[in-house]
Amino acid sequence: MYSSLFLLCSTTLPLNVLAEKVQSNESSLKSVDIPDSTEPEATNVTTNDHLDNSASSSSNEETENKENTTENEIPPNDIDISKTYSQEAAWSAAMNKQPEIFSRSFMSSESFIDSIAPHAVKVATERGLYPSVMMAQAILESGWGKSGLASAPNYNLFGIKGSYKGQSVMFPTWEFINGQWVTVQAAFRKYPSYTQSFEDNGDLLRNGLTGDPNFYSGTWVSNTSSYRDATQWLQGRYATDPTYASKLNSTIEANNLTQYDTIQKNYRISIEDLNFVSPTYAKQAQEQLTSVFPIWSTVVPSNQMKNYAYIQTGDFLNKVDAEQVNKNFMTSTGFWASVEKSDKSRPYYRVETGGFLGKQTADMVLSKFIKDTGWWAEVVPTGEQNKYKIITGDFLDPLDQDSVVRYFASEKWWSTGFVSQKTPEPYYKIVTGNYLNHPDAVKSSKDFFAANNVWAQSLDSTLQFQLYKINTGGFGTYENTLHWKTMMESKFNWNMTIEEDL
């Protein structure tokens, strides 16, 4: 990761190439119209604003001369470049370099394309980028590979400033400093081969800048409908040239570079979890993901549905107790709930004694029973002559019935319990509403009931709602995507699957 800014690069071509271009008054892209048998000219390189704090870079070295530097463009034609060009021999001698900076290894545009195509396809495919766009960039930035910067032993096809693993090369370039165009010596990255040059530029586009990993996300295949979306995104970001996108498009179309796009297959990672019950919760998870892995991702509706949950308590013996607990629950948690009749009910119970001889005796026993227990009862005829018995009122709790039977037994009076003919009394329960998008609501509600010694359980409603998921951007090859998936699974306990990024 780089902590410093690139000097804004007006051109990666040294000044003698610029001189040739200005003196010939060629201001438009010519390379795409060159016949096959003709050696393509080095073109004017568009403005590069590549930043040396890219997350892709392999070096953390500071670039030089970044004070008072603004956007650079190709100097206007009224600047006397011939004077500057005449200084190049002195500069080259001072740097122990030959003034001639052209490489004659590429005799045609086809030979240059053939040489960079394998690098572009591999790097772009692994990173979910367009090979055609990277190839067009290399063509424009290096003047079809003819610039000294692009030639051996420098291999810098994209005009990226700074250093690569401590290696750099000095070239004179135009800078707009303190309101005027001046020529300065600038350090450009020096690569071992085209492979590293393509990889470095690919990492820049895929990983963005320090603090902004999505800076070039508009160039990713997963975020675009065609290469034209990617080139448009580069304009104003990668280069300030207002015609940068059209130049790239023209180069791509004239050289049929889209043929290299069709062979790549891109994969992404789809992340799902039962707690992604709304965009809000999914975005919170997305922020956690991005804080660990600075990758582009988006929240989209999932194909999964989930049942709403609600809480139901056990049975209360009476409605009054249930209503009091429910009132406390709503006040404490803020969730709505109601008291309902349970599916269960319980019968009433009664106790009757054996027969007493004479009503006076039965009344005497009844009086003592009421005084000792507080329960209501009455004396009724047994149906036999001059015999009477005592029958209690209705008990909801069979334990109360048992205690009455034991009382009569202790008094040496025979009695028995039985079920009353009164309509059974229902139990009561508390039922919450459906928890809408509250993954933690079930737990907090159950915790409340547990603290109040009320048994409760979570149940699924018949109603369902749609879950959401996180889709990452494309990672290129399946192997590269699997590598990222493995890293993310080591940090997060979410369900992750690899999908083809169509």
Residue pairs with C-beta under 8 A, 6 or more apart in sequence:
1 53
1 54
1 55
1 57
1 60
1 210
2 51
2 52
2 53
2 54
2 57
2 59
2 60
2 61
2 162
2 210
3 53
3 60
3 62
3 210
4 52
4 53
4 61
4 62
4 63
4 66
4 162
5 51
5 52
5 53
5 63
5 66
6 48
6 49
6 50
6 51
6 52
6 63
6 160
6 161
6 162
7 63
7 64
7 65
7 66
7 69
7 72
7 161
7 175
7 186
8 47
8 48
8 49
8 69
8 70
8 71
8 72
8 175
8 176
8 240
9 47
9 48
9 49
9 50
9 72
9 159
9 160
9 161
9 173
9 186
10 47
10 48
10 72
10 73
10 74
10 75
10 173
10 174
10 175
10 176
11 18
11 44
11 45
11 48
11 74
11 159
11 173
11 174
12 45
12 48
12 141
12 142
12 147
12 149
12 150
12 156
12 158
12 159
12 171
12 173
12 188
13 42
13 44
13 45
13 143
13 147
13 148
13 149
14 88
14 101
14 147
14 148
14 149
14 171
14 172
14 173
15 81
15 84
15 85
15 88
15 172
15 173
15 174
15 183
16 85
16 88
16 99
16 101
17 42
17 101
17 102
17 143
17 146
17 147
18 44
18 74
18 75
18 81
18 85
18 174
19 81
19 82
19 84
19 85
20 42
21 27
21 42
21 43
21 44
22 75
22 77
22 81
23 81
23 82
25 77
26 41
26 44
27 44
29 43
29 140
29 247
29 250
29 251
30 40
30 41
30 43
31 40
31 41
31 43
31 109
31 139
31 143
31 144
31 251
32 109
32 250
32 251
32 254
32 255
33 254
34 40
34 41
34 109
36 108
36 109
36 110
37 108
38 108
39 106
39 107
39 108
40 106
40 108
40 109
40 112
40 144
40 146
41 143
41 144
41 146
42 102
42 143
42 144
42 146
42 147
43 139
43 140
43 143
43 144
44 74
45 74
45 140
45 141
45 142
45 143
45 147
45 159
46 140
46 141
46 239
46 241
46 243
46 244
46 247
47 71
47 72
47 73
47 74
47 239
47 240
47 241
47 244
48 141
48 158
48 159
48 160
48 238
48 239
49 71
49 237
49 238
49 239
49 240
50 158
50 159
50 160
50 161
50 204
50 238
51 209
52 63
52 160
52 161
52 162
53 209
53 210
53 211
54 203
54 204
54 207
54 208
54 209
54 210
55 203
55 204
55 207
55 208
55 209
55 210
55 213
55 294
56 200
56 201
56 202
56 203
56 204
56 205
56 206
56 207
56 208
57 162
57 164
57 200
57 203
57 204
58 164
58 165
58 200
59 162
59 163
59 164
59 165
59 166
59 189
61 162
61 163
61 166
63 161
63 162
63 163
63 187
64 186
64 187
65 175
65 184
65 186
68 177
68 178
69 175
69 176
69 177
70 176
70 177
71 176
71 240
72 173
72 174
72 175
72 176
72 240
73 176
73 240
73 241
74 174
75 81
75 174
75 181
76 181
79 181
84 172
84 183
87 172
87 183
88 99
88 172
89 99
91 172
91 185
92 98
92 99
95 170
101 147
101 148
101 151
102 146
102 147
102 148
102 151
103 145
103 146
103 147
103 148
103 150
103 151
103 152
105 145
105 151
105 152
106 112
106 115
106 144
106 145
106 146
109 139
109 144
109 255
112 139
112 144
112 145
113 135
113 139
113 255
113 257
115 145
115 194
116 135
116 138
116 145
116 157
116 194
116 198
117 131
117 135
117 260
119 194
119 195
119 197
119 198
120 131
120 132
120 134
120 135
120 138
120 198
120 260
121 131
121 260
121 263
121 264
122 198
123 129
123 131
123 134
123 198
123 199
123 201
123 202
124 130
124 131
124 133
124 134
124 202
124 264
124 476
125 131
125 263
125 264
125 265
125 266
125 476
125 477
126 202
126 475
126 476
126 477
126 480
127 202
127 203
127 205
127 206
127 475
127 476
127 480
128 206
128 220
128 221
128 222
128 266
128 268
128 473
128 474
128 475
128 476
128 501
129 202
129 205
129 206
129 219
129 220
129 221
129 230
129 476
130 219
130 221
130 224
130 227
130 230
130 261
131 257
131 260
131 261
131 264
132 227
132 252
132 257
132 258
132 260
132 261
133 219
133 227
133 230
133 231
133 234
133 248
133 252
134 198
134 201
134 202
134 205
135 252
135 257
135 260
136 231
136 247
136 248
136 249
136 251
136 252
136 257
137 157
137 158
137 201
137 234
137 238
137 248
138 145
138 150
138 157
138 158
138 197
138 198
139 145
139 251
139 255
140 247
140 248
140 251
141 150
141 157
141 158
141 159
142 149
142 150
142 156
142 157
142 158
142 159
143 150
145 151
145 157
148 154
148 171
149 156
149 159
149 169
149 171
149 188
150 156
150 157
153 190
154 169
154 188
154 190
154 191
155 190
155 191
155 192
155 193
155 194
155 196
155 197
156 169
156 188
156 189
156 190
156 191
156 197
157 194
157 197
157 198
157 201
158 197
158 200
158 201
159 188
160 188
160 189
160 200
160 201
160 204
161 186
161 187
161 188
161 189
162 168
162 187
162 188
162 189
163 187
163 189
163 190
164 189
164 190
164 191
164 196
164 200
167 189
167 190
167 191
168 187
168 188
168 189
168 190
169 187
169 188
169 190
170 185
170 186
170 187
170 188
171 185
171 186
171 188
172 183
172 184
172 185
172 186
173 183
173 184
173 185
173 186
174 181
174 182
174 183
174 184
175 181
175 182
175 183
175 184
175 186
176 182
177 184
189 197
189 200
191 197
191 200
204 216
205 216
205 219
205 220
206 216
206 220
207 213
207 294
208 214
208 215
208 216
208 217
208 294
209 215
213 290
213 294
213 295
213 296
214 296
215 237
216 233
216 234
216 237
216 238
217 223
217 296
217 473
218 224
218 229
218 230
218 232
218 233
219 230
219 233
219 234
220 230
220 296
220 473
220 474
221 264
221 266
221 474
221 501
222 266
222 268
222 296
222 473
222 474
222 501
223 229
223 296
223 473
224 230
224 233
227 249
227 252
227 258
227 261
228 245
228 249
231 244
231 245
231 248
231 249
231 252
232 245
234 244
234 245
234 248
235 241
235 242
235 244
235 245
236 242
236 244
238 244
241 247
251 257
252 258
264 476
265 477
265 478
265 500
266 474
266 475
266 476
266 500
266 501
267 474
267 475
267 476
267 477
267 478
267 480
267 481
267 498
267 499
267 500
267 501
268 471
268 472
268 473
268 474
268 475
268 481
268 498
268 499
268 500
268 501
269 471
269 472
269 475
269 481
269 484
269 485
269 488
269 496
269 497
269 498
269 499
270 469
270 470
270 471
270 472
270 496
270 497
270 498
270 499
271 285
271 289
271 297
271 469
271 470
271 471
271 472
271 488
271 492
271 494
271 495
271 496
272 302
272 304
272 467
272 469
272 470
272 494
272 495
272 496
272 497
273 285
273 494
273 495
274 306
274 467
275 281
275 285
275 439
276 282
276 285
276 302
276 467
276 468
276 469
276 470
277 306
277 437
277 438
277 439
277 465
277 467
277 468
278 437
278 468
279 299
279 468
280 437
281 437
281 439
281 468
282 299
282 468
282 469
282 470
283 299
285 470
285 492
285 494
286 297
286 299
286 470
288 492
289 295
289 297
289 470
289 488
289 492
290 297
292 488
292 491
292 492
293 484
293 487
293 488
293 491
295 472
295 473
295 484
296 472
296 473
297 470
297 471
297 472
297 473
298 470
298 471
299 468
299 469
299 470
300 468
300 469
300 470
300 471
301 466
301 467
301 468
301 469
302 466
302 467
302 468
302 469
304 466
304 467
304 469
305 464
305 465
305 466
305 467
306 464
306 465
306 466
306 467
307 460
307 461
307 462
307 463
307 464
308 434
308 435
308 436
308 460
308 461
308 463
308 464
308 465
309 434
309 435
309 441
309 442
309 458
309 459
309 460
309 461
310 431
310 432
310 433
310 434
310 435
310 458
310 459
310 461
311 337
311 430
311 431
311 432
311 442
311 445
311 446
311 449
311 456
311 457
311 458
311 459
312 429
312 430
312 431
312 432
312 456
312 457
312 459
313 322
313 325
313 429
313 430
313 431
313 449
313 454
313 455
313 456
314 429
314 454
314 455
314 456
315 342
315 344
315 427
315 428
315 429
316 322
316 325
316 427
316 428
316 429
316 430
317 396
317 397
317 427
317 428
318 396
318 428
319 339
319 428
321 428
322 339
322 428
322 429
322 430
323 339
325 430
325 449
325 452
325 454
326 337
326 338
326 339
326 430
328 452
329 335
329 337
329 430
329 445
329 448
329 449
330 336
330 337
332 448
333 444
333 445
333 448
335 432
335 433
335 435
335 441
335 445
336 432
336 433
337 430
337 431
337 432
337 433
338 430
338 431
339 428
339 429
339 430
340 428
340 429
340 430
340 431
341 426
341 427
341 428
341 429
342 426
342 427
342 428
342 429
344 426
344 427
345 424
345 425
345 426
345 427
346 396
346 424
346 425
346 427
347 419
347 420
347 422
347 424
347 425
348 394
348 395
348 396
348 419
348 420
348 422
348 424
348 425
349 394
349 395
349 396
349 397
349 398
349 400
349 401
349 417
349 418
349 419
349 420
350 391
350 392
350 393
350 394
350 395
350 401
350 417
350 418
350 419
350 420
351 391
351 392
351 395
351 401
351 404
351 405
351 408
351 415
351 416
351 417
351 418
352 389
352 390
352 391
352 392
352 415
352 416
352 418
353 365
353 389
353 390
353 391
353 408
353 413
353 414
353 415
354 389
354 413
354 414
354 415
355 382
355 384
355 387
355 388
355 389
356 362
356 365
356 387
356 388
356 389
356 390
357 386
357 387
358 386
358 388
359 379
359 386
359 388
361 388
362 379
362 388
362 389
362 390
363 379
365 390
365 411
365 413
366 377
366 378
366 379
366 390
368 411
369 375
369 377
369 390
369 407
369 408
370 376
370 377
372 407
373 403
373 404
373 407
375 392
375 393
375 400
375 404
376 392
376 393
377 390
377 391
377 392
377 393
378 390
378 391
379 388
379 389
379 390
380 388
380 389
380 390
380 391
381 387
381 388
381 389
382 388
382 389
390 415
392 404
394 420
394 422
395 401
395 404
396 425
398 417
401 417
402 417
404 415
404 417
405 415
405 416
405 417
408 414
408 415
409 415
430 449
430 454
430 456
432 445
434 461
434 463
435 441
435 442
435 445
436 465
437 465
442 458
445 456
446 456
446 457
446 458
449 455
449 456
450 456
471 499
472 484
473 501
474 481
474 501
475 481
475 483
475 484
478 498
481 498
482 498
485 496
485 498
488 496
489 496
